[in-house]
């Protein structure tokens, strides 16, 4: 199982499987193969893009949190920021984007 998983993680193998599935779908080798080809191509694309989609989702959430906290900083004008876990990552972004230049305590920033 581990060897098969390692082989399937290779991008070349993934592209080959997707190409074969696409060819099967295009040439319509019968109804079952046609649907299997479309499903395999969809699963292949989804599998290959899972890391990119996850990274994009995390980035969007982080950006939204930074915007919310930046507005809170402007409104409340705190003397210090304290962030735990993901909150620490938000504070790091606030500092990097020059929204905050005061003292900060980061506990286990993600």
MOLIN-V950320 format. One record per residue. N is the residue number from 1. RES is the residue in three letters. SS is DSSP state (H for helix, E for strand, L for the rest). PHI is phi in whole degrees, 0 to 359 (* if undefined). PSI is psi in whole degrees, -180 to 180 (none if undefined). Layout:
N:RES:SS:PHI:PSI, N:RES:SS:PHI:PSI
This chain:
1:UNK:L:*:-44, 2:UNK:H:295:-38, 3:UNK:H:293:-45, 4:UNK:H:299:-42, 5:UNK:H:298:-42, 6:UNK:H:296:-40, 7:UNK:H:295:-43, 8:UNK:H:290:-17, 9:UNK:L:279:-12, 10:UNK:L:288:128, 11:UNK:H:298:-35, 12:UNK:H:298:-43, 13:UNK:H:295:-42, 14:UNK:H:299:-44, 15:UNK:H:296:-39, 16:UNK:H:296:-45, 17:UNK:H:298:-43, 18:UNK:H:296:-40, 19:UNK:H:296:-44, 20:UNK:H:298:-43, 21:UNK:H:297:-40, 22:UNK:H:295:-43, 23:UNK:H:298:-43, 24:UNK:H:299:-41, 25:UNK:H:291:-39, 26:UNK:H:290:-41, 27:UNK:H:273:-3, 28:UNK:L:51:64, 29:UNK:L:284:35, 30:UNK:L:110:159, 31:UNK:H:296:-42, 32:UNK:H:295:-46, 33:UNK:H:295:-36, 34:UNK:H:299:-50, 35:UNK:H:293:-39, 36:UNK:H:299:-42, 37:UNK:H:298:-44, 38:UNK:H:295:-42, 39:UNK:H:295:-44, 40:UNK:H:296:-41, 41:UNK:H:296:-44, 42:UNK:H:298:-47, 43:UNK:H:297:-38, 44:UNK:H:297:-46, 45:UNK:H:295:-43, 46:UNK:H:298:-43, 47:UNK:H:296:-42, 48:UNK:H:290:-30, 49:UNK:H:266:1, 50:UNK:H:298:-41, 51:UNK:H:292:-43, 52:UNK:H:297:-42, 53:UNK:H:295:-40, 54:UNK:H:295:-43, 55:UNK:H:297:-41, 56:UNK:H:296:-41, 57:UNK:H:295:-44, 58:UNK:H:296:-42, 59:UNK:H:298:-42, 60:UNK:H:295:-42, 61:UNK:H:296:-43, 62:UNK:H:299:-44, 63:UNK:H:298:-41, 64:UNK:H:295:-42, 65:UNK:H:295:-39, 66:UNK:H:296:-42, 67:UNK:H:299:-45, 68:UNK:H:298:-46, 69:UNK:H:290:-34, 70:UNK:H:297:-42, 71:UNK:H:296:-39, 72:UNK:H:294:-39, 73:UNK:H:297:-44, 74:UNK:H:296:-37, 75:UNK:H:285:-49, 76:UNK:H:264:-18, 77:UNK:L:47:65, 78:UNK:L:289:161, 79:UNK:L:272:-25, 80:UNK:E:208:150, 81:UNK:E:247:142, 82:UNK:E:233:127, 83:UNK:E:230:137, 84:UNK:E:241:132, 85:UNK:L:62:-121, 86:UNK:H:298:-31, 87:UNK:H:299:-34, 88:UNK:H:295:-39, 89:UNK:H:295:-37, 90:UNK:H:296:-44, 91:UNK:H:296:-41, 92:UNK:H:302:-43, 93:UNK:H:295:-40, 94:UNK:H:300:-42, 95:UNK:H:292:-45, 96:UNK:H:296:-33, 97:UNK:L:271:9, 98:UNK:L:64:26, 99:UNK:L:274:-19, 100:UNK:L:219:132, 101:UNK:L:228:14, 102:UNK:L:268:-172, 103:UNK:E:292:148, 104:UNK:E:213:143, 105:UNK:E:246:123, 106:UNK:E:246:121, 107:UNK:E:249:110, 108:UNK:L:51:60, 109:UNK:L:292:137, 110:UNK:L:283:none
